[in-house]
Amino acid sequence: MLSTKLVYELGDPNSTLRATADRSGPAVLIYAGGELDACNEHTWRQLVSEVAGIVIAPGPLVVDVTGLDFMGCCAFAVLADEARRCKDRGVELRLVSREPIVARIVDACGLSALLPIYPTADSALASAARW
């Protein structure tokens, strides 16, 4: 499902980003762990873009960041950019996190409508589309 280059980058033992992608019917889920910062922003952008490209509308793209120890501002920017592209295709990007700071950052950046947050991947998958 992912490009060879991306699989190599995610499998690099020195990488601080760990991620997998799984399909669930028309929806696709990304599970992210480790750290997301400027050092691996390119890999994160490539991952989110590649996975978004295989979501079948109206299925959502669910991005579960509960396994992240750190999520830099650049990671939110990547999600916002991709959410806008997804919306044009009839796909909703749904963020999964139980960390209050994630919701605060999304809200402070004015991205709440673009990046709805769910407490679990199951609840993100079960939710009816907001648009």
Chimera marker file (.cmm) of the C-alpha trace (Angstrom):
<marker_set name="trace">
<marker id="1" x="0.000" y="0.000" z="0.000" r="1" g="1" b="0" radius="0.5"/>
<marker id="2" x="2.879" y="2.413" z="0.730" r="1" g="1" b="0" radius="0.5"/>
<marker id="3" x="5.712" y="3.334" z="-1.616" r="1" g="1" b="0" radius="0.5"/>
<marker id="4" x="9.005" y="1.510" z="-1.213" r="1" g="1" b="0" radius="0.5"/>
<marker id="5" x="10.775" y="4.755" z="-0.313" r="1" g="1" b="0" radius="0.5"/>
<marker id="6" x="8.281" y="5.491" z="2.459" r="1" g="1" b="0" radius="0.5"/>
<marker id="7" x="8.467" y="1.951" z="3.866" r="1" g="1" b="0" radius="0.5"/>
<marker id="8" x="12.262" y="2.291" z="3.923" r="1" g="1" b="0" radius="0.5"/>
<marker id="9" x="12.097" y="5.672" z="5.728" r="1" g="1" b="0" radius="0.5"/>
<marker id="10" x="9.625" y="4.393" z="8.324" r="1" g="1" b="0" radius="0.5"/>
<marker id="11" x="11.694" y="1.249" z="8.835" r="1" g="1" b="0" radius="0.5"/>
<marker id="12" x="14.938" y="3.139" z="9.392" r="1" g="1" b="0" radius="0.5"/>
<marker id="13" x="16.174" y="2.161" z="12.887" r="1" g="1" b="0" radius="0.5"/>
<marker id="14" x="17.234" y="5.792" z="13.476" r="1" g="1" b="0" radius="0.5"/>
<marker id="15" x="13.778" y="7.169" z="12.672" r="1" g="1" b="0" radius="0.5"/>
<marker id="16" x="11.845" y="8.665" z="15.569" r="1" g="1" b="0" radius="0.5"/>
<marker id="17" x="8.557" y="8.206" z="13.686" r="1" g="1" b="0" radius="0.5"/>
<marker id="18" x="6.771" y="4.871" z="13.658" r="1" g="1" b="0" radius="0.5"/>
<marker id="19" x="3.617" y="4.438" z="11.610" r="1" g="1" b="0" radius="0.5"/>
<marker id="20" x="1.374" y="1.861" z="10.013" r="1" g="1" b="0" radius="0.5"/>
<marker id="21" x="-1.612" y="2.155" z="7.719" r="1" g="1" b="0" radius="0.5"/>
<marker id="22" x="-4.603" y="-0.187" z="7.565" r="1" g="1" b="0" radius="0.5"/>
<marker id="23" x="-7.713" y="-0.271" z="5.415" r="1" g="1" b="0" radius="0.5"/>
<marker id="24" x="-11.150" y="-0.744" z="6.955" r="1" g="1" b="0" radius="0.5"/>
<marker id="25" x="-13.629" y="-0.934" z="4.073" r="1" g="1" b="0" radius="0.5"/>
<marker id="26" x="-13.589" y="2.429" z="2.295" r="1" g="1" b="0" radius="0.5"/>
<marker id="27" x="-11.763" y="4.043" z="5.251" r="1" g="1" b="0" radius="0.5"/>
<marker id="28" x="-8.025" y="4.038" z="5.861" r="1" g="1" b="0" radius="0.5"/>
<marker id="29" x="-6.324" y="4.442" z="9.239" r="1" g="1" b="0" radius="0.5"/>
<marker id="30" x="-2.859" y="5.720" z="10.069" r="1" g="1" b="0" radius="0.5"/>
<marker id="31" x="-1.464" y="4.764" z="13.458" r="1" g="1" b="0" radius="0.5"/>
<marker id="32" x="1.457" y="7.033" z="14.407" r="1" g="1" b="0" radius="0.5"/>
<marker id="33" x="3.921" y="6.599" z="17.238" r="1" g="1" b="0" radius="0.5"/>
<marker id="34" x="7.185" y="8.086" z="18.376" r="1" g="1" b="0" radius="0.5"/>
<marker id="35" x="7.898" y="11.721" z="17.617" r="1" g="1" b="0" radius="0.5"/>
<marker id="36" x="6.811" y="14.062" z="14.837" r="1" g="1" b="0" radius="0.5"/>
<marker id="37" x="8.947" y="17.136" z="14.302" r="1" g="1" b="0" radius="0.5"/>
<marker id="38" x="10.807" y="19.072" z="11.626" r="1" g="1" b="0" radius="0.5"/>
<marker id="39" x="13.315" y="16.216" z="11.263" r="1" g="1" b="0" radius="0.5"/>
<marker id="40" x="10.699" y="13.823" z="9.907" r="1" g="1" b="0" radius="0.5"/>
<marker id="41" x="8.098" y="16.249" z="8.542" r="1" g="1" b="0" radius="0.5"/>
<marker id="42" x="8.850" y="15.156" z="4.958" r="1" g="1" b="0" radius="0.5"/>
<marker id="43" x="8.212" y="11.494" z="5.825" r="1" g="1" b="0" radius="0.5"/>
<marker id="44" x="5.003" y="12.439" z="7.677" r="1" g="1" b="0" radius="0.5"/>
<marker id="45" x="3.788" y="14.527" z="4.717" r="1" g="1" b="0" radius="0.5"/>
<marker id="46" x="4.546" y="11.678" z="2.310" r="1" g="1" b="0" radius="0.5"/>
<marker id="47" x="2.773" y="9.137" z="4.531" r="1" g="1" b="0" radius="0.5"/>
<marker id="48" x="-0.369" y="11.215" z="4.997" r="1" g="1" b="0" radius="0.5"/>
<marker id="49" x="-0.491" y="12.079" z="1.283" r="1" g="1" b="0" radius="0.5"/>
<marker id="50" x="-0.001" y="8.502" z="0.071" r="1" g="1" b="0" radius="0.5"/>
<marker id="51" x="-2.574" y="7.085" z="2.464" r="1" g="1" b="0" radius="0.5"/>
<marker id="52" x="-5.116" y="9.830" z="1.720" r="1" g="1" b="0" radius="0.5"/>
<marker id="53" x="-4.827" y="8.952" z="-1.953" r="1" g="1" b="0" radius="0.5"/>
<marker id="54" x="-6.223" y="5.458" z="-1.397" r="1" g="1" b="0" radius="0.5"/>
<marker id="55" x="-9.246" y="6.403" z="0.713" r="1" g="1" b="0" radius="0.5"/>
<marker id="56" x="-12.477" y="5.723" z="-1.162" r="1" g="1" b="0" radius="0.5"/>
<marker id="57" x="-15.021" y="8.520" z="-0.654" r="1" g="1" b="0" radius="0.5"/>
<marker id="58" x="-17.050" y="8.825" z="1.473" r="1" g="1" b="0" radius="0.5"/>
<marker id="59" x="-14.837" y="6.751" z="3.755" r="1" g="1" b="0" radius="0.5"/>
<marker id="60" x="-12.805" y="8.813" z="6.204" r="1" g="1" b="0" radius="0.5"/>
<marker id="61" x="-9.064" y="9.064" z="6.639" r="1" g="1" b="0" radius="0.5"/>
<marker id="62" x="-8.507" y="8.381" z="10.334" r="1" g="1" b="0" radius="0.5"/>
<marker id="63" x="-5.191" y="9.507" z="11.806" r="1" g="1" b="0" radius="0.5"/>
<marker id="64" x="-4.557" y="8.039" z="15.250" r="1" g="1" b="0" radius="0.5"/>
<marker id="65" x="-1.828" y="9.983" z="17.061" r="1" g="1" b="0" radius="0.5"/>
<marker id="66" x="-2.347" y="8.407" z="20.489" r="1" g="1" b="0" radius="0.5"/>
<marker id="67" x="1.017" y="6.659" z="20.173" r="1" g="1" b="0" radius="0.5"/>
<marker id="68" x="2.971" y="9.887" z="19.688" r="1" g="1" b="0" radius="0.5"/>
<marker id="69" x="5.193" y="11.181" z="22.458" r="1" g="1" b="0" radius="0.5"/>
<marker id="70" x="5.644" y="14.520" z="20.672" r="1" g="1" b="0" radius="0.5"/>
<marker id="71" x="3.758" y="16.231" z="17.856" r="1" g="1" b="0" radius="0.5"/>
<marker id="72" x="5.294" y="19.431" z="16.537" r="1" g="1" b="0" radius="0.5"/>
<marker id="73" x="3.355" y="22.223" z="14.873" r="1" g="1" b="0" radius="0.5"/>
<marker id="74" x="4.533" y="21.047" z="11.462" r="1" g="1" b="0" radius="0.5"/>
<marker id="75" x="2.585" y="17.797" z="11.967" r="1" g="1" b="0" radius="0.5"/>
<marker id="76" x="-0.650" y="19.748" z="12.482" r="1" g="1" b="0" radius="0.5"/>
<marker id="77" x="0.057" y="21.813" z="9.366" r="1" g="1" b="0" radius="0.5"/>
<marker id="78" x="0.472" y="18.636" z="7.303" r="1" g="1" b="0" radius="0.5"/>
<marker id="79" x="-2.860" y="17.317" z="8.600" r="1" g="1" b="0" radius="0.5"/>
<marker id="80" x="-4.636" y="20.602" z="7.873" r="1" g="1" b="0" radius="0.5"/>
<marker id="81" x="-3.252" y="20.730" z="4.323" r="1" g="1" b="0" radius="0.5"/>
<marker id="82" x="-4.310" y="17.158" z="3.633" r="1" g="1" b="0" radius="0.5"/>
<marker id="83" x="-7.730" y="17.658" z="5.262" r="1" g="1" b="0" radius="0.5"/>
<marker id="84" x="-8.427" y="20.462" z="2.779" r="1" g="1" b="0" radius="0.5"/>
<marker id="85" x="-7.459" y="18.242" z="-0.168" r="1" g="1" b="0" radius="0.5"/>
<marker id="86" x="-9.520" y="15.363" z="1.232" r="1" g="1" b="0" radius="0.5"/>
<marker id="87" x="-12.557" y="17.587" z="1.680" r="1" g="1" b="0" radius="0.5"/>
<marker id="88" x="-12.440" y="18.445" z="-2.037" r="1" g="1" b="0" radius="0.5"/>
<marker id="89" x="-12.729" y="14.705" z="-2.766" r="1" g="1" b="0" radius="0.5"/>
<marker id="90" x="-15.560" y="14.098" z="-0.283" r="1" g="1" b="0" radius="0.5"/>
<marker id="91" x="-13.276" y="12.490" z="2.311" r="1" g="1" b="0" radius="0.5"/>
<marker id="92" x="-13.143" y="13.630" z="5.922" r="1" g="1" b="0" radius="0.5"/>
<marker id="93" x="-9.846" y="13.499" z="7.809" r="1" g="1" b="0" radius="0.5"/>
<marker id="94" x="-10.527" y="12.527" z="11.430" r="1" g="1" b="0" radius="0.5"/>
<marker id="95" x="-7.930" y="12.864" z="14.154" r="1" g="1" b="0" radius="0.5"/>
<marker id="96" x="-7.765" y="10.453" z="17.107" r="1" g="1" b="0" radius="0.5"/>
<marker id="97" x="-6.294" y="11.700" z="20.383" r="1" g="1" b="0" radius="0.5"/>
<marker id="98" x="-7.144" y="11.735" z="24.070" r="1" g="1" b="0" radius="0.5"/>
<marker id="99" x="-4.537" y="14.387" z="24.875" r="1" g="1" b="0" radius="0.5"/>
<marker id="100" x="-6.102" y="17.742" z="25.843" r="1" g="1" b="0" radius="0.5"/>
<marker id="101" x="-3.122" y="19.610" z="24.358" r="1" g="1" b="0" radius="0.5"/>
<marker id="102" x="-3.930" y="18.249" z="20.898" r="1" g="1" b="0" radius="0.5"/>
<marker id="103" x="-7.481" y="19.602" z="21.103" r="1" g="1" b="0" radius="0.5"/>
<marker id="104" x="-6.175" y="22.932" z="22.433" r="1" g="1" b="0" radius="0.5"/>
<marker id="105" x="-3.730" y="23.318" z="19.552" r="1" g="1" b="0" radius="0.5"/>
<marker id="106" x="-6.331" y="22.376" z="16.934" r="1" g="1" b="0" radius="0.5"/>
<marker id="107" x="-8.775" y="24.853" z="18.463" r="1" g="1" b="0" radius="0.5"/>
<marker id="108" x="-6.193" y="27.647" z="18.888" r="1" g="1" b="0" radius="0.5"/>
<marker id="109" x="-5.195" y="27.305" z="15.231" r="1" g="1" b="0" radius="0.5"/>
<marker id="110" x="-8.822" y="27.527" z="14.106" r="1" g="1" b="0" radius="0.5"/>
<marker id="111" x="-8.772" y="23.994" z="12.720" r="1" g="1" b="0" radius="0.5"/>
<marker id="112" x="-11.577" y="22.401" z="14.746" r="1" g="1" b="0" radius="0.5"/>
<marker id="113" x="-13.978" y="22.205" z="11.786" r="1" g="1" b="0" radius="0.5"/>
<marker id="114" x="-11.247" y="20.824" z="9.536" r="1" g="1" b="0" radius="0.5"/>
<marker id="115" x="-9.731" y="18.352" z="12.022" r="1" g="1" b="0" radius="0.5"/>
<marker id="116" x="-12.464" y="16.806" z="14.160" r="1" g="1" b="0" radius="0.5"/>
<marker id="117" x="-11.002" y="14.904" z="17.120" r="1" g="1" b="0" radius="0.5"/>
<marker id="118" x="-12.252" y="11.552" z="18.402" r="1" g="1" b="0" radius="0.5"/>
<marker id="119" x="-11.162" y="9.641" z="21.536" r="1" g="1" b="0" radius="0.5"/>
<marker id="120" x="-10.698" y="6.292" z="19.731" r="1" g="1" b="0" radius="0.5"/>
<marker id="121" x="-10.214" y="4.979" z="16.213" r="1" g="1" b="0" radius="0.5"/>
<marker id="122" x="-13.447" y="2.995" z="16.570" r="1" g="1" b="0" radius="0.5"/>
<marker id="123" x="-15.442" y="6.128" z="17.390" r="1" g="1" b="0" radius="0.5"/>
<marker id="124" x="-13.846" y="7.956" z="14.443" r="1" g="1" b="0" radius="0.5"/>
<marker id="125" x="-14.803" y="5.122" z="12.114" r="1" g="1" b="0" radius="0.5"/>
<marker id="126" x="-18.347" y="4.883" z="13.486" r="1" g="1" b="0" radius="0.5"/>
<marker id="127" x="-19.105" y="8.605" z="13.276" r="1" g="1" b="0" radius="0.5"/>
<marker id="128" x="-21.356" y="9.797" z="10.493" r="1" g="1" b="0" radius="0.5"/>
<marker id="129" x="-19.713" y="12.238" z="8.109" r="1" g="1" b="0" radius="0.5"/>
<marker id="130" x="-20.033" y="15.859" z="9.236" r="1" g="1" b="0" radius="0.5"/>
<marker id="131" x="-20.458" y="17.263" z="5.729" r="1" g="1" b="0" radius="0.5"/>
<link id1="1" id2="2" r="1" g="1" b="0" radius="0.2"/>
<link id1="2" id2="3" r="1" g="1" b="0" radius="0.2"/>
<link id1="3" id2="4" r="1" g="1" b="0" radius="0.2"/>
<link id1="4" id2="5" r="1" g="1" b="0" radius="0.2"/>
<link id1="5" id2="6" r="1" g="1" b="0" radius="0.2"/>
<link id1="6" id2="7" r="1" g="1" b="0" radius="0.2"/>
<link id1="7" id2="8" r="1" g="1" b="0" radius="0.2"/>
<link id1="8" id2="9" r="1" g="1" b="0" radius="0.2"/>
<link id1="9" id2="10" r="1" g="1" b="0" radius="0.2"/>
<link id1="10" id2="11" r="1" g="1" b="0" radius="0.2"/>
<link id1="11" id2="12" r="1" g="1" b="0" radius="0.2"/>
<link id1="12" id2="13" r="1" g="1" b="0" radius="0.2"/>
<link id1="13" id2="14" r="1" g="1" b="0" radius="0.2"/>
<link id1="14" id2="15" r="1" g="1" b="0" radius="0.2"/>
<link id1="15" id2="16" r="1" g="1" b="0" radius="0.2"/>
<link id1="16" id2="17" r="1" g="1" b="0" radius="0.2"/>
<link id1="17" id2="18" r="1" g="1" b="0" radius="0.2"/>
<link id1="18" id2="19" r="1" g="1" b="0" radius="0.2"/>
<link id1="19" id2="20" r="1" g="1" b="0" radius="0.2"/>
<link id1="20" id2="21" r="1" g="1" b="0" radius="0.2"/>
<link id1="21" id2="22" r="1" g="1" b="0" radius="0.2"/>
<link id1="22" id2="23" r="1" g="1" b="0" radius="0.2"/>
<link id1="23" id2="24" r="1" g="1" b="0" radius="0.2"/>
<link id1="24" id2="25" r="1" g="1" b="0" radius="0.2"/>
<link id1="25" id2="26" r="1" g="1" b="0" radius="0.2"/>
<link id1="26" id2="27" r="1" g="1" b="0" radius="0.2"/>
<link id1="27" id2="28" r="1" g="1" b="0" radius="0.2"/>
<link id1="28" id2="29" r="1" g="1" b="0" radius="0.2"/>
<link id1="29" id2="30" r="1" g="1" b="0" radius="0.2"/>
<link id1="30" id2="31" r="1" g="1" b="0" radius="0.2"/>
<link id1="31" id2="32" r="1" g="1" b="0" radius="0.2"/>
<link id1="32" id2="33" r="1" g="1" b="0" radius="0.2"/>
<link id1="33" id2="34" r="1" g="1" b="0" radius="0.2"/>
<link id1="34" id2="35" r="1" g="1" b="0" radius="0.2"/>
<link id1="35" id2="36" r="1" g="1" b="0" radius="0.2"/>
<link id1="36" id2="37" r="1" g="1" b="0" radius="0.2"/>
<link id1="37" id2="38" r="1" g="1" b="0" radius="0.2"/>
<link id1="38" id2="39" r="1" g="1" b="0" radius="0.2"/>
<link id1="39" id2="40" r="1" g="1" b="0" radius="0.2"/>
<link id1="40" id2="41" r="1" g="1" b="0" radius="0.2"/>
<link id1="41" id2="42" r="1" g="1" b="0" radius="0.2"/>
<link id1="42" id2="43" r="1" g="1" b="0" radius="0.2"/>
<link id1="43" id2="44" r="1" g="1" b="0" radius="0.2"/>
<link id1="44" id2="45" r="1" g="1" b="0" radius="0.2"/>
<link id1="45" id2="46" r="1" g="1" b="0" radius="0.2"/>
<link id1="46" id2="47" r="1" g="1" b="0" radius="0.2"/>
<link id1="47" id2="48" r="1" g="1" b="0" radius="0.2"/>
<link id1="48" id2="49" r="1" g="1" b="0" radius="0.2"/>
<link id1="49" id2="50" r="1" g="1" b="0" radius="0.2"/>
<link id1="50" id2="51" r="1" g="1" b="0" radius="0.2"/>
<link id1="51" id2="52" r="1" g="1" b="0" radius="0.2"/>
<link id1="52" id2="53" r="1" g="1" b="0" radius="0.2"/>
<link id1="53" id2="54" r="1" g="1" b="0" radius="0.2"/>
<link id1="54" id2="55" r="1" g="1" b="0" radius="0.2"/>
<link id1="55" id2="56" r="1" g="1" b="0" radius="0.2"/>
<link id1="56" id2="57" r="1" g="1" b="0" radius="0.2"/>
<link id1="57" id2="58" r="1" g="1" b="0" radius="0.2"/>
<link id1="58" id2="59" r="1" g="1" b="0" radius="0.2"/>
<link id1="59" id2="60" r="1" g="1" b="0" radius="0.2"/>
<link id1="60" id2="61" r="1" g="1" b="0" radius="0.2"/>
<link id1="61" id2="62" r="1" g="1" b="0" radius="0.2"/>
<link id1="62" id2="63" r="1" g="1" b="0" radius="0.2"/>
<link id1="63" id2="64" r="1" g="1" b="0" radius="0.2"/>
<link id1="64" id2="65" r="1" g="1" b="0" radius="0.2"/>
<link id1="65" id2="66" r="1" g="1" b="0" radius="0.2"/>
<link id1="66" id2="67" r="1" g="1" b="0" radius="0.2"/>
<link id1="67" id2="68" r="1" g="1" b="0" radius="0.2"/>
<link id1="68" id2="69" r="1" g="1" b="0" radius="0.2"/>
<link id1="69" id2="70" r="1" g="1" b="0" radius="0.2"/>
<link id1="70" id2="71" r="1" g="1" b="0" radius="0.2"/>
<link id1="71" id2="72" r="1" g="1" b="0" radius="0.2"/>
<link id1="72" id2="73" r="1" g="1" b="0" radius="0.2"/>
<link id1="73" id2="74" r="1" g="1" b="0" radius="0.2"/>
<link id1="74" id2="75" r="1" g="1" b="0" radius="0.2"/>
<link id1="75" id2="76" r="1" g="1" b="0" radius="0.2"/>
<link id1="76" id2="77" r="1" g="1" b="0" radius="0.2"/>
<link id1="77" id2="78" r="1" g="1" b="0" radius="0.2"/>
<link id1="78" id2="79" r="1" g="1" b="0" radius="0.2"/>
<link id1="79" id2="80" r="1" g="1" b="0" radius="0.2"/>
<link id1="80" id2="81" r="1" g="1" b="0" radius="0.2"/>
<link id1="81" id2="82" r="1" g="1" b="0" radius="0.2"/>
<link id1="82" id2="83" r="1" g="1" b="0" radius="0.2"/>
<link id1="83" id2="84" r="1" g="1" b="0" radius="0.2"/>
<link id1="84" id2="85" r="1" g="1" b="0" radius="0.2"/>
<link id1="85" id2="86" r="1" g="1" b="0" radius="0.2"/>
<link id1="86" id2="87" r="1" g="1" b="0" radius="0.2"/>
<link id1="87" id2="88" r="1" g="1" b="0" radius="0.2"/>
<link id1="88" id2="89" r="1" g="1" b="0" radius="0.2"/>
<link id1="89" id2="90" r="1" g="1" b="0" radius="0.2"/>
<link id1="90" id2="91" r="1" g="1" b="0" radius="0.2"/>
<link id1="91" id2="92" r="1" g="1" b="0" radius="0.2"/>
<link id1="92" id2="93" r="1" g="1" b="0" radius="0.2"/>
<link id1="93" id2="94" r="1" g="1" b="0" radius="0.2"/>
<link id1="94" id2="95" r="1" g="1" b="0" radius="0.2"/>
<link id1="95" id2="96" r="1" g="1" b="0" radius="0.2"/>
<link id1="96" id2="97" r="1" g="1" b="0" radius="0.2"/>
<link id1="97" id2="98" r="1" g="1" b="0" radius="0.2"/>
<link id1="98" id2="99" r="1" g="1" b="0" radius="0.2"/>
<link id1="99" id2="100" r="1" g="1" b="0" radius="0.2"/>
<link id1="100" id2="101" r="1" g="1" b="0" radius="0.2"/>
<link id1="101" id2="102" r="1" g="1" b="0" radius="0.2"/>
<link id1="102" id2="103" r="1" g="1" b="0" radius="0.2"/>
<link id1="103" id2="104" r="1" g="1" b="0" radius="0.2"/>
<link id1="104" id2="105" r="1" g="1" b="0" radius="0.2"/>
<link id1="105" id2="106" r="1" g="1" b="0" radius="0.2"/>
<link id1="106" id2="107" r="1" g="1" b="0" radius="0.2"/>
<link id1="107" id2="108" r="1" g="1" b="0" radius="0.2"/>
<link id1="108" id2="109" r="1" g="1" b="0" radius="0.2"/>
<link id1="109" id2="110" r="1" g="1" b="0" radius="0.2"/>
<link id1="110" id2="111" r="1" g="1" b="0" radius="0.2"/>
<link id1="111" id2="112" r="1" g="1" b="0" radius="0.2"/>
<link id1="112" id2="113" r="1" g="1" b="0" radius="0.2"/>
<link id1="113" id2="114" r="1" g="1" b="0" radius="0.2"/>
<link id1="114" id2="115" r="1" g="1" b="0" radius="0.2"/>
<link id1="115" id2="116" r="1" g="1" b="0" radius="0.2"/>
<link id1="116" id2="117" r="1" g="1" b="0" radius="0.2"/>
<link id1="117" id2="118" r="1" g="1" b="0" radius="0.2"/>
<link id1="118" id2="119" r="1" g="1" b="0" radius="0.2"/>
<link id1="119" id2="120" r="1" g="1" b="0" radius="0.2"/>
<link id1="120" id2="121" r="1" g="1" b="0" radius="0.2"/>
<link id1="121" id2="122" r="1" g="1" b="0" radius="0.2"/>
<link id1="122" id2="123" r="1" g="1" b="0" radius="0.2"/>
<link id1="123" id2="124" r="1" g="1" b="0" radius="0.2"/>
<link id1="124" id2="125" r="1" g="1" b="0" radius="0.2"/>
<link id1="125" id2="126" r="1" g="1" b="0" radius="0.2"/>
<link id1="126" id2="127" r="1" g="1" b="0" radius="0.2"/>
<link id1="127" id2="128" r="1" g="1" b="0" radius="0.2"/>
<link id1="128" id2="129" r="1" g="1" b="0" radius="0.2"/>
<link id1="129" id2="130" r="1" g="1" b="0" radius="0.2"/>
<link id1="130" id2="131" r="1" g="1" b="0" radius="0.2"/>
</marker_set>
